[in-house]
Amino acid sequence: MGGVGAPRAFDTALAREIGFPNVSFGEDYAVALRFSRDYPIGRIYESLYLCRRWEDNTDAALPVEKQNQNDFYKDRLRSIEIQARRILQAKRRESAKAQDPLSPRVFSVFPDRNASALPQACRRLLSAQKKDWPALAEAYRNLDAVQERTLECGHYSVRRQFNPGRQISSGAAVDPASVRKRPCFLCLSSLPSEQKGLVYRNDYLILCNPAPIFDAHFTVASLEHRPQTIESAVPTLLALARGASPDFAVFYNGPAAGASAPDHLHFQMTPADKLPFLALLSSMPDFGRSAPMRVSRGFDRSIIVLESADEKALSDRFFRLLAAVGRILQTPSEPMLNVISVFTGRAWRLIIFLRGKHRPDAYFLNGADRVFVSPGTIDMAGCVITPLSRDFKRLDADAVKSIYREVS
C-alpha cells in the first residue's frame, strides 16, 4: 500500500517516543507503519478536526524521477518494517514456547479432523520421529541385532530376547529416594529436544519409546506430573485399548512392579502379536457370560483375566478385585501388579499379573551369579528381556519358571 491516507493524527506521547524521521517526504508514513507494528490502526470517517491544505501541497503530479525516488523510499520503509516484524514474531514464538511447553512437542492431535485410526496415527508419528530424531533411528536399527529364542515350559512357551538397549530401563533405580533425586524423564521439560508426540484426548502424550523392545513401542505419558497409580486411569486404559485394537495391546506397570517412572502416570503400547500370553489366551475357550473372570496359577504366574463388553461393569469388577487383593495382602497402597488391556472387537479383556516382588533375588547378587532380569508386563506376558548376553544364553525353561514363581 502506497500510503495510509491523509490527513493523519498521532498520539503525542507515542509520537515523541518513536520520533519522526528527518526527511521531507514520507515521514508520516514511516511513523504510521511503526505504530501499526504494535497497535491496530484504521480510518475514522467522522470529522475530528478541520485542516487547511495549501495549494500545490500534493505529490499527485510529480515528475516520474521524483515519484520513483519517493516510491523507493517507501519501499525501503516497508522492507525495514517487514524485517523488524519478523524479528518480533520470532521473539513472540520463543516466548510462547516458554509459556506453553507442550506446543513444541506436538506432532499431531488425536482424534484429528481426518478421523484417523489410532494405530495409523501412531505409525505416522514413529515414521516421522525416525527421520527427525537420530537417537531413535539408531535404537530401531539396533533391533536388527536383537536375538530371540523360544523356551518350551510345559503347556506354555516363553520367548527370550537379548536386547542390550534395555539396560538402562532394567537397571533403573526406582526406590523413593532415588526417584526424588532425579528429574522426571517423562515431563515435557525433560524430553529430548527432538522428541515429539501425539496429544491423546488433551490429557496424554503418546511418545516413541527411545529404548524399543519391538518394531513399534510407544509410551503414553500423562501431561500432568502425577504418581503412577491405576485407580484414576482405568477409563483411559480401556479407551486406549479399544482405539489401538487390533494392532496394539496397552499395558500398565505398577509403581513397584516394573515401572521405571513410578512418579509419572504412563502406559505403554506394543504390537499385540508380540506377547505370547495373549496368543495363548486367544486359543483358550471364550469366557462367555458364565465366566467373566478366570484365575490361574497354571502358568507359574498368578493371573486373573477379566472380560466384559460393558466398560462400567468391567471397571467395577476390576476395582473390587483391587480392593479384595489389598485386604488379603493388608496393603493400604496399590497392590503390586501388571495389567494388559486389549479389545477383542466385542469386549475388553484385562489380564492382571499379581506380583509378590519386583525383581528376583538373583538380580541383587554380584558377579557372575547375578541375573540381570527385571520383570515388567512384557516379561510376565511371555517375552523375557535379557539385556546381557550371558543371561540370554544361560536362562533355560526351569530358570524362567523359577523367576515367574518368585515374583508372582
N, C-alpha and C positions, 0 to 999 in steps of 0.2 A: 504494500500500500504506500502511495506516494506521500501521504500526509494524514493528519488526524483531524482536519477541519479547523477553520479559523472563524472567529477569534477563539482563544483558549484561556482558561482560568486555572491557576495553580494554587495549591495551599502554600501560604507564605513560609511557614516553618519548614515544610518539606523541601520547598524550592531552595531555601537557604542551606539546608543540609546537603542537598545534592549538588547545587550550583549550576550555573549556566555556562556552556562553552563560549569562549570569547571569539565568536565568529559573526559575520554579518548576514548569514543565511542558515536556516535550519536549526538554530539554537533551541527554539521552542519544540521542534520535532524531536530533537535529541532528549530533551527533558521529559516529554510525554512518553517516549519509549522507555526511559529509565524508570519513570513512575509505574508503568504497566508491568514491570518485572515483579513488583511486589504488591501492586494494588490493581483492582479492576478499574478500567476507565470506560467512559461512554459518552455519548452525545445527549445533551439536555435540550429539548425542543421548546422550553419555555424561556421568556426573556428574563434574564437575571440582571443585566446592566446595559446601558447604552454606550456605544463607542463611535468614534469618527474614523472613517477610512480616507486617507489622503489620496488625492489624485496621483496616478502613476505609481502608487504603492502596491504593485502586483507583480507576480512573476509569470503571468499568463502569456505575455507576449515577448519573452526574452529571445535573444539570438540563440541559434542552435548550440553554438560553442558554450555560451553561458549556461544554457539549460543542461548540457552534458556535464558541466562541472558540478552543478547543483545535484544532479542525479547521482553522480559518482560519490559525492559527499554523503548523500542519504544512504546509498548502498553500503558505504563504509560504516555508517552508524548502525545499520541493520546487522552487518557482519559482526561488529563488536558486541552488539546486544545478544545475538544468537549464541556466540561463544560464551558470554557471561552466563546465559541461562543454562547452557549445557553443564557448565561447572556447578551451578546452583542445584540443578536436578540431580547430579551425581552425589552431591553432599546430602541432599534430602533422602536419596535412596539409601545411602550408608546409615543415615540417622534412623530411617525406618527399620532397617535390618537390626540395628542395635536395640530398638524398642520392641520389635517383633522377631524373636529368634527363630520362629517357625518358618517364615517366608522363604529364606534362602535354602531351606531343607525340603521344600515341597517339589516333588517331581510331578505328581498329579493328585487328584482327589477322587475318592470313591464314596458313593456312586457318582459317576460322571454324566455329562449330558448325553453321551452316546450309549448309555445303559450297557457299558461293557461288563462282561462277566469278571468276577474277581480273579480267577486263575489267569486269564489273559492279561488283565491289568498288572498282575504281579510279574508275569513273564516279560512284559514290556519294560517294567522297572529294572529287572535283572539284566536284560539285554543292554539297556542304556548305561547302567552302572558299570558293567564290564568294560564299556568303551571309555567312560569318564573317570573311573577310579582304578588306577593301575594296580594297587594292592589287592583289590578284589579280583581283578582279572587274573593275577598271578595265583591267588588262592584257588580259583577254579581250574586253572591249568594244572595245578599240583594234584587235583583229584584224579588226573590220568594215571598218576603213580600209586594211587591208593590200592591196596591189596585186600581181597576178601576171600574167606574160606567158610564153608558150611560145616557145622558140627551137628551130628545126629545125637539127640539127647533122649532117646526112647521114643515117646509118642509126640515129640515136638522137635523142631530143629532151630538152631541159632546160627546167625551169621556173624563171624568175627570180621572186624575191619581194622586194618593197620592204617592209621591216619595221623601222621606227625603234626598236622596243622591244628590238632585239638589239644596240644599240650598245655596251652595257657588256660583253656576252659577246664580241663581235667584237673589242673593243679591250682585252681583259684582258691584263695583263702576266703572262706565265707563265714567265719566266726564274726560275731558282732563287733569286736574291737578292730579287726582288720577292715571290715566294711566301712566303719566310721572314718578310718584314716585315708581312704582313697576316694577320689571323685567318682561320682556315679557315671559309668560309661554309657548309660542309656539316656541320660539327659541331653537335651539339644545342644547345650554349650560344650559338651564333651565329645560329640561325634566328630569323626574325621572330616576335614573340610570338604572332601569330595562326596561325602555320603548324603544322599537324598532319599526321600521315602514317599510312600503313598499314604496320604491322610485318609484314615478309615473312620467314617461317620463322625468326624470332628473330634474324636476322643483318643484315637490311637494313630501311631505312625508305623506303617509296615516297612521294614528295612531289610536289605540284603544282609544276611549273617556273614560277617567277614571271615569266619572260620567254618566254611560249609562242610557238612557231612555227606550230603548228596548233591546231585546236579541242580537242585533248586532248594534253597534253605533260607527261610525268612524268619525274622524276629518281629513280633507285633508288640511295640512298646507303648505304654500309656504316655500321653503327652504331659500328664501331671506326674510329678515325682511322688509316688506313694508306695507303701510296702507291698511286697509280693504276697497277696492273700486272695484266695479264690472266692471268698464269700460274696463280694460285691461284683464279681466279674463273670459270673455264670452266664448271664444274658449275652455278653459279648462272645464268650466261648462258643455258645450254641449258634449265634448268628454267623460267626466266622466259619464254623464247620459247615453250615448249610451253604453259605456263599462259595466256599472253597471246594465243595464236593463236585464231582467225584475225584478230582485230581489230587487234592491235598488233604492230609489229616492235620488237625490242630491239637497242640498238646500244651500241658502246663506242668512245670516242675515246681514242686513245693519249695518254700524258702529253705528248708532243711533237707531237701531230697533231690538235689541236682541243680537248683537254680544258681547260676554264677553271679546273678544280680538279685539277691534276696531283698534288697532295699527299693527295687523299682518294679512295679507290676508289668508283666510281659507274658506273652505266649510265643510259641514257635509254630511254624508250618513247614512240613516236608512232604514229599510225594507219598501218598498213602500206600502205594505198592512196594515201598521200600521197607515197610515194617512187617516182619514175618508174622507177628502175633495177629495182625489184622487179617492176613490171608488165612491163618488157621481158624480164626473166629468165623470168617465167611464160609468156611467149609463145614461148620457145625450146623445142626438144625436150627431153623429160625426160632426165636423166642416165642413169638405169638403173645396173645393176651394172657395166656395162662402162666407165662414165665417172664415177667418184666424184669426180673433180676436173677443173675446167676452168680454163685460164689464158688471159687475153685482154688485149691492148693495143689491140684494135679500137675501143674506145670512148674513146680518148685518155687512158685511165687504166690503171694496172697492177692488174688484177682477178683474183683467184683465188676460185673458188667450190667449196666442199666440200659434199658431200651424203652422208648416211647415215641409215639407220633404227636403227643401233646407236650409242648415245650414247658408249660407251667407244671404239669404233673411230674415231668422228669426232674425239673429243678427242685420241687418239693421233696421228691424221693431222695435226691442227692443230698439235700440239706439234712434230712432225717438221718441219713446214713452217717454223715459227718458228726452229727450230734451223738449218735449211738457209739461210734468209734471213740469219740472224745471221752464219753463216760466210761467206757471199758478201759481205756488207757489212762484215764484220770489225768488228762492234759487240758489245761484251760485254753491253749492256743490251737491253731490249726494242726490236725494230725499230719504226720509225715506221709505224703502221697505224691503220686504222679498220675495225671489224668490225660487220656486221649479222647478227643471228641470227633466223631465222624457222622455224616448224614448219609443214609443208605438210599435216599430217594423217596422213602416213605416214612422214615423215622430217624430219630437221633440215637446214637449209641455213645455212652460214656464208659470207657474202660478205665477202671481205677486200680492202680497198683498200691496196696498198702505197704508202707515201709516201716522197718524196725530201726534202721540206721542208714546214714547217707553212704558211707564208704566201708568196705570190708576192713577187717583188722590188718590184713596184709598190705593195705595201702600205706600204712604208717610205719612199716618196717624199713630197715636200712639196707643198703647194698643190694646184692643180687636177690635177696629174699622179698624185696618189695614188689608188689603187684600194682602197677600204676593204672588202675581201672576205677573210675569214679561214676557209678551208675546213675543215669538220669532216665528220663522217659524212653528215649530211643534204645538204651541198653535193656531196660526192662521189657521193651516190646520185641526183643529178639535180635537186635543188632548191637553187639558188644563192641565198643570203641576202644582200641588199644593204641595209644599214641607212640608206644615204644615197640620196636621190632621184637625184642626178646619176649615180651608178653604175648605178642601175636603168634609167635612160634610155639610157645610152651603151653598156652592155655588149651586144655582139652575139654571134652564134654563134662567130665567129673568136676573139673575146676570151675567151670561156668555154673554148673548146678549148685555147687557149694557156695559160690558168691550169691546167687539168687536166694538161696535159703537163709544165708546170713543177714542179708539186708532187708528181707521181707518180714 
